[in-house]
Amino acid sequence: MTKNVGGIDRILRIVIGLALIAAAATGAIGLWGYIGLLPLITGLIGWCPPYALLGFNTCSVKKP
């Protein structure tokens, strides 16, 4: 898997994912907040399946 999620995109995904999970865990929002696992995981691993399917790449690292 080639990384396709860049720096700012990764940070935003991690922050939003953690915020949604925290809100769901504290009961501020419903169980749907655990959907925050998806952006959290894609932010941590640096690869997003929909980006790969659509040909997007926000990562500044170029292939050799």
Secondary structure, 3 states (H helix, E strand, C coil): CCCCCCHHHHHHHHHHHHHHHHHHHHCCCCHHHHHHHHHHHHHHHCCCHHHHHHCCCCCCCCCC
